[in-house]
Amino acid sequence: MRMSSESKYNISISLLLLLLTVLTRVPFMSKFLYHWDSVQFALALKKYDVTVHQPHPPGFFLYVMFGRLINLFIKDPNTTFIFINILFSGLAVVTIYFLGKEIFDKKIGLLSAAIALTSPNMWFHGEVAYTYIADAFFSAIIALLGWRILRGEHRYIWLSVVALGIAGGIRQYTAIFLFPLWLYSVKGVPVRKVIFSFGLFFMVCILWFVPMIWMTGGWHAYQEAYRELLLFTVGHASVLDKATLFRIFSSAVPRFTIYGVGAGVFILGLTAYSLIRHKKFHLLDRNKVIFFLAWMMPSVLFFIYIGLHPSIPGYVLIFLPALFILTAVSIDYMNSNLRVSGFIKRDFLKSIAATIIIINICLFLFPNFPVSYREVASHDQKVSAMLEGIKTFNPKNTAIFVEPYIFYGFRHIIYYLPEYKVYLVDLAVAPTTDERRKMFWGTNRETFRSQDIVLPEYVTEFASPLISPDIPKIYVKGIILRHLPYTNLYIASGDISLINSIYPELKVMKYTRTGVEIIGK
């Protein structure tokens, strides 16, 4: 059977997009594990245990297991996860091409893929060991399968629920956010098929959920780990608990979206204004409007009203593929409007698209943009400086105390300097009870939990990395404060008896020949 010219074209475009993704990502890969979570994924390659946040709940089971498989060949956790993310990046770009082509036309598909390929937010998350780029791929593939189902190709329902189940095994929240889109897509499918598809979905989820629970130590251990996360971290950090958070969340979502769409946000804005100003809503396809709303709104509303971390732009990657397509459609719409109105006579679509793409490339490559190569390089420099600064202390008699910095701190030191004993200073108390969070500490790339910090007898000194805002305002005699060159990092150090000068609320004990004594009291 001979392959049609259309199939040959699609294969050629797919391979070209994959190649371009690899070529644009490989030169800018981060040299160090980027985030606190990145290190936890790396530690989980050796020992998967959600109870000690290797990784943190809800578990990201399939992401870690995929990492274990790839790491058998690459043998470097950071490179392993970046390899996975580059793969997801390429697959996302290709899927966005097919989705744009099938919902609109080939021109929109190509333009959508080009915008996705050069999106600063997409590009950045293909350079670091982080899970969010997987959201972009699974969001796009589930939308593509959903669109085909909605169009009457009901056989894709089985593949769609398998994809939804796998997405949940990588990032549990992803399946929840994309479920309304899937549900809308199957509205015309016979009820019997929908019921059977639910069964298949649960079977896929059980295949990863059961081993995840087993490797964590059982249901009780997993449940306790999740309870601890909700109680001390995410459970009371929504707009429902603190109304003031609405301003933070509602400003973070559009900001992160701009990081993703880049210069295309101006075209999106102009198109929205034009539709509203000239009351052209009749031009919109009702089916497509509901499809895109079902795709985007669950995650958008969740991030605004329930929460997201205001320094992690990767959250919005779950709905960015929809915006890449809508940006491409907006470029085509504005170009057509300008020509119909007689404002211009030539076709400016390629020029508008090229301008947006070039600006987005420049945003990633040159300025100090939060999702840029300079951010990757700056992070690598700071982590390197922090590690070199700590290495000047003797691990045989020095304990490291670190506040919960997410980009360079507790987890990075445990991973890259396994010879030190490292203690996390996180004195969290549950807002609804008097329960105090157990302390995290580690050594030799192993993580432990304990109610109190009890140091070995041989520890006589401490060192504590600090960022500029946390430099002690009172300089205590005996504490040395050293600035790490070309960074905003410092290291405070001194005799262990002075540890409470920096962390007054911290209760530190130490083994002695006569028993256990409280330090600094």
C-alpha positions, 0 to 999 in steps of 0.5 A: 500500500503506497503512502499518500502525499498528505501522509508523507508531508505530515511525517516530514513535518513531524520529524522536522519539528522534533529535530528543531525541538532537540536542536533548540534545547540541547545547547541550553540544558541546565547543569544542575538540578533546578528546583527542590522538586527536581532533586526529589525526583533524582533521589527517587530514582534510587529510593522511591518513598513518598513519606520522605518526599522522594518525591513529594505527594501525590507521587508522580509515579510514572514520571519517576519510573520513566526516569529510572528506565532512561537513567539505566542508559544515561546514568545522570539524573539531571540529564535523564529528566531533561532528556525526558522533557525534551522528548515531551517538548518535541511530542507536544509541538508535533501534537499541537501541529496536528491539533491546529490542523484538524480543528482549523487548517494546515496553516494554523497547525504550522503556525501553532507549532512554531509558536509552541516551539519558540514559547519561552515558557515551553522552551525553559521547561525543556531545559530543566528537570521538572515535570510541567512540560509533560502537562503540555504534551498530555494536554495536547494529545488528549485534546487531539483525541477528544476533538476526533471523538467529538467529530464522530471518530468514536474509536479514539475513546479507548486511546483517550482514556489510556492517555488520561490515565497515564497523564494521571500517573505522571502528574495526578492533577493533570487527569483531573483538569483535563477530565471536563474536556474529555467528558465534553468530547464524548457527549455523542458517544453511546453510553455503553462505550462511555461506561466501558471507557471509565472501566478502562481508565480505572484499570490504567490508574490501578496499574500505577497506583497500586505499585506506588502505594506498595513502594511507599510502604502501604496505604497508611504510609501514603495517606499520612504523607498526603495528610502531612502535605495538606496540613502543613503546606497546601491545605490552607493556602487557597483563596478560601482560607486567605482572601488576600491570596486572590491578588497573588494568584490572579496576577500570577496566572496572566503573568505566567501565560504571557511567559508562554505566549510571549509577544503573541499576547498582543495579537490575542488581545487585539483579536478579543478587542475586535470581536467585542468592539464590532460584536462579531461573536456570530463568527465563532463556532459554538462547538469550538468555543465550548471545546476550548473553554472545557480545555482551559477553564478548569485549570485556570479557575483552580489556579486563581481560586485554589492556588499555585506557587507564584514563582513556578510558571510551569503550572500554565503549561497545561492550557498553553497549547490551547493558547498557542492555537488561538494565537495562530488563529488570531494572527490569521484573523487580524491579517484577514481583517486588515486586508478586508478593511483595505488597510493593507493589500499584501498578505502580512500573516508571515510577517506578523508570525515571524515577528512574534516568533523572533521576539519570543526567541529573543526573550528566551535567549537574551534578557534576564527573563524569568523563563530564559536561558539566562535564568538557567545559567544564573541558577547554575552559577548560584548553585555552584557558588553555594556548593563551593562555599559549603565545601570550605567547611569540614564535614566531620564537625560541621552541620548545615542548616538551611531554610526552605529555599526551593531553588538552592538549598536543603535538597541540593546540598543533600544531593551534591554534598552527601558527606554533610549532615543537612537540616531543614529549618522549617518550623511549620505548625498546623493552622488548625491544630497545635501539631508541629511538623516533623523535621527533615534532615539528610546525609549520604543522599538519604532523607530522614524525618524526626520530631527534633534535631539531635546532633552527633557529639562531634558537631562543633560548627554550623554553616547556613546558606542565606539569601539577601533578605534573610541576612540576620539584622543583628550581627552576633559576635562569633558569627561570620557572614561571608558573601558568595561572589556574583550572587545574592547568597551568603553563608553564615557560620560559627560555633554550634552554640550560636545557632539560635542567634540565626534561628531563635525558634529552633530547638537543637539538641546534641548528644554528649557523654552525659546524655542529650543537651539543648544547645544555646539555652 
